[in-house]
Amino acid sequence: MKIAKTMVHWGLLLGFSASLGIVGCTKHPNEEQLRVLEETKQAALSAEQTVEQKRREKADLERQLEQKKRELQKAKDEKEAVKQRLGL
């Protein structure tokens, strides 16, 4: 996840830098520059929200996995106890 976030940030930085290079630097930003800046901000915000959502999903899946592991171990223990009671 850290790599993905780093890649997103670098991609946004590169995109923003490229947009400045294409449009050029002036004392005041024009409408196109402001639009590109706003789009870049929105893309960054969206990417950060996606990363956070995926982190929450990952944490939830890890909790589910641990629960299933506990259930499996409980079933194995119960099976072993039944075998012992049956004298197998």
KELUM-64415 format. One record per residue (C-alpha): x, y, z. Coordinates in pm, 1 decimal. Last residue first. Layout:
BEGIN
{node {X,Y,Z}}
...
//
This chain:
BEGIN
{node {-938.5,-4409.5,1780.9}}
{node {-1065.0,-4456.2,2134.3}}
{node {-1403.1,-4299.1,2071.1}}
{node {-1333.6,-4035.8,2333.8}}
{node {-994.1,-3964.6,2177.9}}
{node {-1141.1,-3925.8,1833.8}}
{node {-1407.2,-3687.3,1968.6}}
{node {-1136.5,-3475.9,2133.9}}
{node {-936.6,-3463.6,1809.6}}
{node {-1242.7,-3349.1,1616.0}}
{node {-1311.3,-3079.6,1876.2}}
{node {-953.8,-2954.3,1853.7}}
{node {-972.1,-2947.0,1474.1}}
{node {-1304.6,-2759.2,1486.9}}
{node {-1160.8,-2504.1,1732.4}}
{node {-854.3,-2459.2,1511.6}}
{node {-1076.2,-2396.7,1209.9}}
{node {-1289.1,-2144.9,1399.8}}
{node {-977.3,-1960.7,1517.2}}
{node {-841.5,-1952.0,1161.1}}
{node {-1179.0,-1825.6,1036.4}}
{node {-1170.9,-1542.6,1291.6}}
{node {-814.0,-1453.4,1192.2}}
{node {-917.7,-1438.8,827.0}}
{node {-1216.9,-1218.3,906.8}}
{node {-994.3,-976.4,1097.2}}
{node {-748.8,-969.2,804.6}}
{node {-1037.3,-903.7,566.3}}
{node {-1152.2,-608.5,777.7}}
{node {-799.7,-464.7,792.3}}
{node {-768.1,-498.9,415.4}}
{node {-1103.0,-329.1,357.5}}
{node {-1001.8,-41.8,584.9}}
{node {-671.7,-3.2,401.2}}
{node {-854.6,-15.5,67.5}}
{node {-1083.1,267.5,179.9}}
{node {-781.1,473.8,289.2}}
{node {-610.2,422.2,-46.6}}
{node {-929.5,513.3,-231.2}}
{node {-966.6,830.3,-26.4}}
{node {-605.1,924.4,-101.9}}
{node {-660.3,864.1,-472.9}}
{node {-978.2,1074.4,-474.0}}
{node {-802.7,1359.3,-295.8}}
{node {-511.8,1346.3,-539.0}}
{node {-744.5,1338.1,-839.7}}
{node {-945.2,1630.4,-700.8}}
{node {-629.4,1833.7,-644.2}}
{node {-508.6,1754.1,-995.7}}
{node {-844.4,1854.7,-1144.5}}
{node {-832.1,2181.3,-947.9}}
{node {-479.3,2254.1,-1067.7}}
{node {-571.3,2172.8,-1426.9}}
{node {-871.8,2407.4,-1406.6}}
{node {-660.0,2682.8,-1250.6}}
{node {-399.0,2641.3,-1522.5}}
{node {-665.2,2656.6,-1794.0}}
{node {-821.9,2966.9,-1641.3}}
{node {-493.9,3156.1,-1630.2}}
{node {-251.9,3160.3,-1339.2}}
{node {-99.8,3494.6,-1246.8}}
{node {264.4,3597.9,-1275.8}}
{node {322.2,3360.2,-1561.2}}
{node {480.5,3018.8,-1589.1}}
{node {434.5,2799.9,-1892.6}}
{node {135.4,2602.8,-2021.6}}
{node {319.6,2290.0,-2127.0}}
{node {580.1,2297.0,-1851.5}}
{node {322.0,2370.3,-1585.8}}
{node {109.5,2079.0,-1705.3}}
{node {414.2,1853.6,-1700.3}}
{node {487.4,1947.7,-1341.6}}
{node {128.1,1871.5,-1242.1}}
{node {139.7,1536.5,-1412.7}}
{node {475.9,1450.6,-1258.7}}
{node {355.3,1548.0,-913.1}}
{node {37.0,1348.0,-959.7}}
{node {230.8,1045.1,-1075.1}}
{node {478.8,1080.0,-790.1}}
{node {194.6,1097.9,-537.6}}
{node {17.3,799.2,-689.2}}
{node {339.7,596.9,-696.9}}
{node {407.8,677.1,-332.2}}
{node {55.2,571.6,-238.4}}
{node {93.2,247.2,-430.6}}
{node {429.3,175.7,-269.9}}
{node {287.2,236.6,76.5}}
{node {0.0,0.0,0.0}}
//
